[in-house]
Amino acid sequence: MASYQLAYSRGFRFIVIHWFTLIAVPVTLLAMLIAGDFYFQNSVEWLQPLSNTVNSYLIPMGIYLTIGQAPNLGGELLHHLLHIMFFTVGWHYAKQVFGCFMVFSHFNGYQVSANQRTLIKASLLFIWGYAFMSANESLKGSSYHTLPYITHDFPNWMVDFFSIGTIILYAAVAYQVFYLNWKNTGQLPPASAVVAWAALFIWFMPYGEITLYHALAVPFFHSLQYLPFVAKVQAAKHQSTEGVEWNRSVNLRLMLNFSLLVAAGWIMFEVSGNLLDDFRNSDQLLYSGYWLVGIAVIINIHHYFIDHVIWRMSDPVVRNRLTA
């Protein structure tokens, strides 16, 4: 919800400049969800030839994608949107942690070279690769809220590749960044940066197969990690527009703002979806909480696109507010 506020409060010109992310993507996702509702019961047999063709090329590599296997069009649509969400949020989590590391290092005067930045980013992206591959290590049934779905099937060597690669890259970061910087300059990395870097490992590596943890706890921690950056930007916005210092007035504004965002999140993720499902009689007609799941999925996918726009350090507004 904070990402929506930061994006759409920048004004009409900002929205038009980033029309693809802020207009085209949400309209397309919402149109797909509406179409899936109206044509929910349609057969997906027409997807079988496509599935056979795609998998005929992938199976020799040990990969099998579940295409056209849902009982109806609505379920098939949510199935693919769900996998897109898993793919994009994992990438997004990794890039956010990288941003945390760099910003906290900047605030603490901790120097990181270009090669070291690449190494840190690679270690985080490998964790994301491991999490996605291990979740699709074999064909198995699972569920997201009320939606049953089938995973894809990737070969074991891909899981091993990312798992072993993560361990090697984390060890390389510990040596090439933390140890060598301390040896050469006497500087230790700031605790806030190390915690951010270690967090992704803790979120994904040990608990990748615990669905409830992965579905609820990890997004919560991700949001909590997001919070200080939103607070920084919002406080800097108040200071620049009204000339007030960081004081009780700004803190009260932030508390009110975050309370409203929590309420907005509850309305979007819980209330609106349940109301639409009641209106459409989803439990009986669509065999799942179609809108409850669908809204959560498209917001998460869109959030991935939004963050690529609102946190660009090349944007002078973002850079000035974040590093003020």
Secondary structure, 3 states (H helix, E strand, C coil): CHHHHHHHCCCHHHHHHCHHHHHHHHHHHHHHHHHHHHCCCCCCHHHHHHHHHHHHHHHHHCCECCCCCCCCHHHHHHHHHHHHHHHHHHHHHHHHHHHHHHHHHHHCCCCCCHHHHHHHHHHHHHHHHHHHHHHCCCCCEEEECCEEEECCECCHHHHHHHHHHHHHHHHHHHHHHHHHHHHHHCCCCCHHHHHHHHHHHHHHCCCCCCHHHHHHHHHHHHHHHHHHHHHHHHHHHHHHHHCCCCCHHHHHHHHHHHHHHHHHHHHHHHHHHHHHHHHHCHHHHCCCCHHHHHHHHHHHHHHHHHHHHHCCCCCHHHHHHHHC
